[in-house]
Structures are given as C-alpha cells and as structure tokens.
Amino acid sequence: MPSYQWKGKTKGGKVKDGIMVAGSKNEVIAALRKQAIIVSSVKEKGKEISLPKIGGGKVDNKDIAVFTRQFSFMIDAGMPINQCLEILGVMQENQIFQAALYNVREDIESGSNLADALGKHPKIFNELYINMVAAGETGGILDIILRRLAEYIEKSVALKRAIKSAMVYPIAVIIVAIIVVAVILWKVIPVFAGLFAGMNAEMPLPTRITVAMSEFLQDYMPLIIVGVILLSMGYKAYYKTSHGHHLIDSIKLKLPVFGVMLQKMVIARFCRTMATLISSGVPLLDSLEITAKTAGNIIVEEALMYARTKVEGGSSLSEPLQDSELFPPLVTQMIQVGEQTGEIDAMISKVAEFYEDEVDIAVENLLALMEPLLIAFLGVSVGGIVVSMYLPMFSLMKHMSEQG
C-alpha cells in the first residue's frame, strides 16, 4: 500500500504533519478526521514532484460539475462549508482548482460568505454560479441551489459534447482529404507530368489544370502556409472587433444547416439558464443580464439586453423577445403562459427540455447529411485527380493503336 504525506491542524489551531500508509487519499482523510485533525494537504510519497497537467491553467466544466454535485451532498448532510471545501480541495487533481478551493475556504474562515469568496475566482466560477450561490445563501437552500447548478452544468457539458461530436467526423475527413490531395499534387503529379512531357503526349484540359495546380503548389507552398496562418490570425483579430463580432455571429445564425442547429443550441442554453436562475430565486432582471452574458452569441446577447430594458420599463418578457424575431413562437408563447400563470420558470424549463432534444435530433440529422456529402467530396477531389492523370494515357494508347 502507498504511503501518504499529510499536513493539517487540530481544532485548537496546532499544525501537525506525518506519514500514513493507506489505500487512498480518502482513507487518509477519514482516518485523520476521526483524530479531529483538519486536513490541509495529502500527497502520495514519491509523487510530490509531478509534471503539471496539460491545460493546468484552466478548470474544466466537468470538474466544476462534479465538485458542485459533491458539495451539495455534503451541505445536505449538514457538514460545515469550510470542512466541505477542505475535503473537496484535497480530492482535486487539478492544482489550479485545488488552490482556488483552499483560498475560498480561508476567506470563509476569515468571515466572508461563500458567494463573495467564490467571486474572487471569476475564471473558475462565472457570474451565474456566484449569483445562484448568493441566492441559495440568502434563502437558506444552498444544497438545493448547488444541486440545480450541478444539473445545469452537466446539461451544458452534454450539449457542448454533442456539438463537438458532430463536428469531429466531418472536420477530420476534410483535413485528411486536404492532406491527401496536397501530397498527390506535390509528389505524385510531377512524376506524371515529366512522363507526359518526355513522351510528347498531348494533355487534355483536366490534366493541364491538375498539372498547373501541382506547379502552383510547389512554387508557392511556403506562401500558402503563411497565408493560411495570416488568414486565421486575421479572422481572430476581426472577430474581436465590434463590427466583426456582429457580422460573424449574424452569419453563423443564417447558415443553411449549421445556423439552424446553432439557433436551437442558443435557445436551449437561454431557456435552461433562465429557468435555473429564476427557480433559484434570482430576480428576473438579474437573470436576463446573466443569461445575456452567457448566450455565446452577440446578436442574442443584445436581444436579451433589449428585453431586459423593456422589462425594467414595465413590459412583459414575451413581447420584446417576440419583437427580436430570434425566438420561435413556441418560446415566446410558453413564456407568455408562464407570466400569466406565475410559473415562468416551469414553462421555460419545458422549452429547454424540448430544444435540448431538438439539438440532439439536429446533430443526428447533420451527421446523416454530412456522410454522403463528404464521400462525394472525396470522390470528386481525389478521383478527379486520378482520372485527369489517366486521360493522356488513354489518348496516347488510342494514337498508338491508330498508327499500328
């Protein structure tokens, strides 16, 4: 069994450390808790010096969801917040997340409330998270709020994963096709071109085009690579500008297939966020502002901020959303019903579930549509090059048979 180096302090504040043989970190923590020792760190002997994780500067949403779920269980069991953070901090493998949780625990022990302590780490806990925790502390339902937060983050992670899985296959196929075509044009076509030139064979138009593409690639390969890099950097720089951000996000929503899927994803995220915030006791105006900031699209963000202004002026929520023409009638009608019945969070939650299912269906349809298109793309690109190289041979064989 491995040995663990531990550090902690007694309830009286006396610092202690030592080495314990156990099956896991959790066993060490449990044993020390029985001795009334508050654990600050547990490290396996021989693994004190370790390489940092790739992407160690970022905390994954999946880690935050697991932490939030565990945190809610501990709070529900009646454990003090600082003790929960202590145990959960020790369990974290991500050193950035672990350090943040230790800092939050120290702030709480210094008299700060949980929402303010979490607010000092905005790169890990966003505005939605902090506002919901604040609502939970105020209402005395922190465990329930944390459970809702965990469900919300888990659904968001699942939604992003579905979109990414839909994009991996077509992007991989396109990249492979580009590499294959580039290698053929760069290495294979020059051999055929030299062969045809030596035989004085007359090259038809498709072959001449292919040879010209090959020569262009060989002559300007470094410039092409630099050009692609500059275009990528230019796109990112332009997207950071106000005009570029508006234009590109607007185009994304209007794309034939991807635009529909993106719109459904944005609506699902909006509804899920709004339902979670309102049901947790966050005021409607604050919920709209937070939801706008997490919309993921500047066009939708501006529409929600416009709706917030109208609601602040006394309008209902459904009217400005309907005026924006970004939200389908189902969304605005369900919100209108929720406003009339006083159950707006339940209505929006139903819409969120509907559009989350719609996103799943859209992803499946996209994959079904992309497969034949990608096969056609590969056939036209690679097959076209192969055929263009064989055309001169057919012409040459025909010429030789006529002479014979």
PEBELRA-V24969 format. One record per residue. RES is the residue in one small letter. PHI is phi in radians with two decimals (none if undefined). OMEGA is omega in whole degrees, -180 to 180 (* if undefined). Layout:
((RES PHI OMEGA) (RES PHI OMEGA))
This chain:
((m none -178) (p -1.29 176) (s -1.78 -178) (y -2.14 174) (q -1.55 -178) (w -2.14 174) (k -2.36 180) (g -3.03 178) (k -2.59 179) (t -1.38 179) (k -1.10 178) (g -1.41 177) (g 1.72 -180) (k -1.34 -179) (v -1.36 179) (k -2.35 173) (d -2.66 -179) (g 3.05 179) (i -2.18 -180) (m -2.34 176) (v -1.61 -178) (a -2.72 -178) (g -1.38 -178) (s -2.81 177) (k -1.07 -178) (n -1.10 178) (e -1.15 177) (v -1.09 -179) (i -1.06 -179) (a -1.11 -180) (a -1.14 -180) (l -1.24 177) (r -1.10 178) (k -1.13 178) (q -1.59 179) (a 1.08 177) (i -1.87 178) (i -1.50 -173) (v -1.39 175) (s -1.88 177) (s -2.78 175) (v -2.41 180) (k -2.30 178) (e -1.26 180) (k -1.08 -179) (g 1.62 -180) (k -2.15 -180) (e -1.12 179) (i -1.80 -178) (s -2.43 178) (l -1.20 179) (p -1.16 178) (k -1.15 174) (i -1.13 -177) (g 1.31 -178) (g -1.08 180) (g -1.41 -177) (k -2.33 177) (v -1.79 -177) (d -1.26 178) (n -1.06 178) (k -1.12 177) (d -1.12 180) (i -1.16 179) (a -1.11 179) (v -1.11 178) (f -1.02 -177) (t -1.12 178) (r -1.09 179) (q -1.13 179) (f -1.05 -179) (s -1.12 179) (f -1.12 -178) (m -1.16 178) (i -1.10 179) (d -1.09 179) (a -1.39 176) (g 1.60 180) (m -1.33 176) (p -1.10 -176) (i -1.07 -178) (n -1.13 178) (q -1.23 177) (c -1.05 -179) (l -1.12 178) (e -1.07 -178) (i -1.15 -179) (l -1.16 177) (g -1.13 179) (v -1.10 -177) (m -1.34 -176) (q -1.31 175) (e -1.51 178) (n -1.30 -174) (q -1.15 178) (i -1.11 180) (f -1.14 180) (q -1.06 180) (a -1.09 180) (a -1.11 -180) (l -1.16 176) (y -1.12 178) (n -1.13 178) (v -1.08 179) (r -1.09 180) (e -1.11 179) (d -1.12 180) (i -1.17 178) (e -1.16 178) (s -1.51 176) (g 1.94 -180) (s -1.36 173) (n -1.51 -172) (l -1.13 -177) (a -1.09 180) (d -1.16 180) (a -1.15 178) (l -1.19 -178) (g -1.11 178) (k -1.37 -180) (h -2.24 -174) (p -1.15 179) (k -1.28 179) (i -1.83 -178) (f -1.91 -176) (n -1.36 -175) (e -1.10 179) (l -1.05 -178) (y -1.04 -176) (i -1.15 180) (n -1.13 179) (m -1.22 177) (v -1.11 178) (a -1.06 178) (a -1.13 179) (g -1.15 178) (e -1.17 -179) (t -1.13 -177) (g -1.53 -179) (g 1.23 -180) (i -2.20 -176) (l -1.06 -179) (d -1.11 179) (i -1.18 180) (i -1.10 180) (l -1.12 178) (r -1.16 177) (r -1.13 178) (l -1.08 179) (a -1.06 178) (e -1.11 180) (y -1.09 -179) (i -1.13 179) (e -1.09 178) (k -1.17 178) (s -1.12 178) (v -1.11 180) (a -1.11 -180) (l -1.15 179) (k -1.12 180) (r -1.11 179) (a -1.12 179) (i -1.16 -179) (k -1.10 -180) (s -1.14 179) (a -1.25 -176) (m -1.57 -174) (v -1.06 -175) (y -1.09 -179) (p -1.11 180) (i -1.12 180) (a -1.10 -180) (v -1.14 -180) (i -1.12 179) (i -1.09 179) (v -1.07 180) (a -1.09 179) (i -1.09 180) (i -1.12 -180) (v -1.08 180) (v -1.10 180) (a -1.10 179) (v -1.15 179) (i -1.10 -180) (l -1.16 -175) (w -1.40 -172) (k -1.95 -172) (v -1.52 -176) (i -1.05 178) (p -1.01 178) (v -1.12 179) (f -1.13 -180) (a -1.08 176) (g -1.13 179) (l -1.12 -179) (f -1.16 179) (a -1.12 180) (g -1.19 -179) (m -1.65 -177) (n 0.94 -179) (a -1.40 178) (e -1.37 -176) (m -1.69 177) (p -1.23 -175) (l -0.97 180) (p -0.99 -180) (t -1.19 179) (r -1.10 178) (i -1.12 -180) (t -1.12 179) (v -1.12 178) (a -1.10 177) (m -1.10 179) (s -1.09 -180) (e -1.13 178) (f -1.09 -179) (l -1.13 180) (q -1.19 -177) (d -1.32 -171) (y -2.11 -180) (m -0.93 179) (p -1.04 -180) (l -1.16 179) (i -1.12 180) (i -1.10 179) (v -1.10 179) (g -1.09 179) (v -1.10 179) (i -1.11 -180) (l -1.14 177) (l -1.09 179) (s -1.10 179) (m -1.16 179) (g -1.13 178) (y -1.06 -179) (k -1.12 180) (a -1.15 -180) (y -1.18 -180) (y -1.15 180) (k -1.33 177) (t -1.37 -179) (s -1.08 -179) (h -1.12 -179) (g -1.13 179) (h -1.06 179) (h -1.12 -175) (l -1.12 -176) (i -1.17 179) (d -1.14 177) (s -1.18 179) (i -1.11 180) (k -0.99 -178) (l -1.26 -177) (k -1.77 179) (l -1.10 -173) (p -0.95 -176) (v -1.83 -178) (f -1.13 -179) (g -1.10 179) (v -1.13 179) (m -1.13 180) (l -1.13 179) (q -1.08 178) (k -1.13 179) (m -1.14 180) (v -1.12 180) (i -1.13 179) (a -1.05 -180) (r -1.15 179) (f -1.04 -177) (c -1.15 -179) (r -1.14 -180) (t -1.15 -179) (m -1.08 -179) (a -1.07 -179) (t -1.14 -178) (l -1.19 -176) (i -1.14 180) (s -1.16 180) (s -1.60 176) (g 1.65 177) (v -1.35 -180) (p -0.99 -175) (l -1.04 -178) (l -1.11 177) (d -1.16 179) (s -1.09 179) (l -1.12 -180) (e -1.14 179) (i -1.14 -180) (t -1.11 179) (a -1.06 -178) (k -1.21 -180) (t -1.83 -176) (a -1.16 180) (g 1.51 179) (n -2.59 -174) (i -1.12 179) (i -1.14 178) (v -1.19 179) (e -1.03 -180) (e -1.17 178) (a -1.12 -180) (l -1.27 177) (m -1.20 174) (y -1.13 178) (a -1.10 178) (r -1.07 179) (t -1.08 -180) (k -1.17 179) (v -1.13 178) (e -1.10 178) (g -1.50 176) (g 1.92 -180) (s -1.38 172) (s -1.36 -179) (l -1.29 -174) (s -1.16 -176) (e -1.13 179) (p -1.16 177) (l -1.17 178) (q -1.19 180) (d -1.15 -177) (s -1.21 -180) (e 1.09 176) (l -1.62 -175) (f -1.87 -179) (p -1.08 180) (p -0.97 180) (l -1.00 -178) (v -1.16 -176) (t -1.17 -180) (q -1.20 178) (m -1.14 178) (i -1.14 179) (q -1.08 177) (v -1.10 179) (g -1.10 178) (e -1.17 -178) (q -1.29 -177) (t -1.66 -178) (g 1.39 180) (e -2.14 -176) (i -1.13 180) (d -1.15 179) (a -1.17 180) (m -1.13 -180) (i -1.16 178) (s -1.10 177) (k -1.12 178) (v -1.11 179) (a -1.05 179) (e -1.08 -179) (f -1.09 -176) (y -1.32 173) (e -1.14 174) (d -1.16 178) (e -1.10 177) (v -1.12 178) (d -1.04 179) (i -1.15 180) (a -1.10 178) (v -1.12 179) (e -1.09 179) (n -1.14 179) (l -1.10 179) (l -1.09 179) (a -1.13 180) (l -1.33 -175) (m -1.23 -175) (e -1.03 178) (p -1.14 178) (l -1.14 179) (l -1.20 177) (i -1.10 178) (a -1.13 179) (f -1.07 179) (l -1.11 -179) (g -1.10 -178) (v -1.21 -176) (s -1.24 -178) (v -1.28 -179) (g -1.10 179) (g -1.09 179) (i -1.14 -179) (v -1.07 -180) (v -1.11 -179) (s -1.10 179) (m -1.38 -179) (y -1.53 -179) (l -1.00 178) (p -1.08 179) (m -1.14 177) (f -1.10 179) (s -1.12 -179) (l -1.16 179) (m -1.14 178) (k -1.14 179) (h -1.12 -179) (m -1.17 179) (s -1.21 178) (e -1.19 179) (q -1.24 180) (g -1.29 *))
